[in-house]
């Protein structure tokens, strides 16, 4: 029983984040933690893996308004903290 979800009237913001992270963490573990960082994290995908570096594409969306640069910075900070604390990752 599929439920129709009306497309958002507001644009998504997309950001690619490269991290140095231990290879023993699975994509699902990392994806789940990033998505739980903030309700406005809509999607996380893995773009690239090179040695111990992973590049994630993170899509942000607020269905009630456009996200400002300040709001995006706060969400990004939450995501980075999770990556750094939970996964001992280095951003960049």
RADA-V41525 format. One record per residue. N is the residue number from 0. RES is the residue in one small letter. SS is DSSP state (2 for helix, 1 for strand, 0 for the rest). D_CENTER is the distance of its C-alpha to the mean C-alpha in Angstrom with 1 decimal. Layout:
n=N res=RES ss=SS d_center=D_CENTER
n=N res=RES ss=SS d_center=D_CENTER
This chain:
n=0 res=x ss=0 d_center=28.2
n=1 res=x ss=0 d_center=25.4
n=2 res=x ss=0 d_center=24.4
n=3 res=x ss=0 d_center=24.0
n=4 res=x ss=0 d_center=21.1
n=5 res=x ss=0 d_center=22.1
n=6 res=x ss=0 d_center=19.9
n=7 res=x ss=0 d_center=18.5
n=8 res=x ss=0 d_center=20.8
n=9 res=x ss=0 d_center=18.1
n=10 res=x ss=0 d_center=16.0
n=11 res=x ss=0 d_center=12.3
n=12 res=x ss=1 d_center=10.7
n=13 res=x ss=1 d_center=9.0
n=14 res=x ss=1 d_center=8.0
n=15 res=x ss=1 d_center=8.5
n=16 res=x ss=1 d_center=8.1
n=17 res=x ss=1 d_center=11.0
n=18 res=x ss=1 d_center=11.8
n=19 res=x ss=1 d_center=15.2
n=20 res=x ss=0 d_center=14.9
n=21 res=x ss=0 d_center=17.6
n=22 res=x ss=0 d_center=18.1
n=23 res=x ss=0 d_center=19.1
n=24 res=x ss=0 d_center=15.7
n=25 res=x ss=0 d_center=14.8
n=26 res=x ss=2 d_center=11.8
n=27 res=x ss=2 d_center=12.1
n=28 res=x ss=2 d_center=12.3
n=29 res=x ss=2 d_center=9.1
n=30 res=x ss=2 d_center=7.2
n=31 res=x ss=2 d_center=9.2
n=32 res=x ss=2 d_center=8.7
n=33 res=x ss=2 d_center=5.0
n=34 res=x ss=2 d_center=6.1
n=35 res=x ss=2 d_center=9.1
n=36 res=x ss=2 d_center=8.2
n=37 res=x ss=0 d_center=9.0
n=38 res=x ss=0 d_center=10.6
n=39 res=x ss=0 d_center=9.4
n=40 res=x ss=1 d_center=5.8
n=41 res=x ss=1 d_center=7.7
n=42 res=x ss=1 d_center=6.5
n=43 res=x ss=1 d_center=5.0
n=44 res=x ss=1 d_center=8.0
n=45 res=x ss=1 d_center=10.0
n=46 res=x ss=1 d_center=12.0
n=47 res=x ss=1 d_center=14.3
n=48 res=x ss=1 d_center=15.9
n=49 res=x ss=1 d_center=18.8
n=50 res=x ss=0 d_center=20.6
n=51 res=x ss=0 d_center=18.3
n=52 res=x ss=1 d_center=15.7
n=53 res=x ss=1 d_center=12.5
n=54 res=x ss=1 d_center=10.6
n=55 res=x ss=1 d_center=7.1
n=56 res=x ss=1 d_center=6.6
n=57 res=x ss=1 d_center=3.7
n=58 res=x ss=1 d_center=6.3
n=59 res=x ss=1 d_center=7.4
n=60 res=x ss=0 d_center=10.9
n=61 res=x ss=0 d_center=13.8
n=62 res=x ss=0 d_center=16.6
n=63 res=x ss=0 d_center=19.2
n=64 res=x ss=0 d_center=18.9
n=65 res=x ss=0 d_center=17.4
n=66 res=x ss=0 d_center=14.8
n=67 res=x ss=0 d_center=16.5
n=68 res=x ss=2 d_center=15.6
n=69 res=x ss=2 d_center=16.3
n=70 res=x ss=2 d_center=14.0
n=71 res=x ss=2 d_center=11.1
n=72 res=x ss=2 d_center=12.3
n=73 res=x ss=2 d_center=12.4
n=74 res=x ss=2 d_center=8.9
n=75 res=x ss=2 d_center=7.9
n=76 res=x ss=2 d_center=10.7
n=77 res=x ss=2 d_center=9.7
n=78 res=x ss=2 d_center=6.5
n=79 res=x ss=2 d_center=9.1
n=80 res=x ss=2 d_center=11.8
n=81 res=x ss=2 d_center=10.4
n=82 res=x ss=2 d_center=10.0
n=83 res=x ss=2 d_center=13.4
n=84 res=x ss=2 d_center=15.2
n=85 res=x ss=2 d_center=14.4
n=86 res=x ss=0 d_center=14.0
n=87 res=x ss=0 d_center=16.2
n=88 res=x ss=0 d_center=14.0
n=89 res=x ss=1 d_center=15.0
n=90 res=x ss=1 d_center=12.8
n=91 res=x ss=0 d_center=14.4
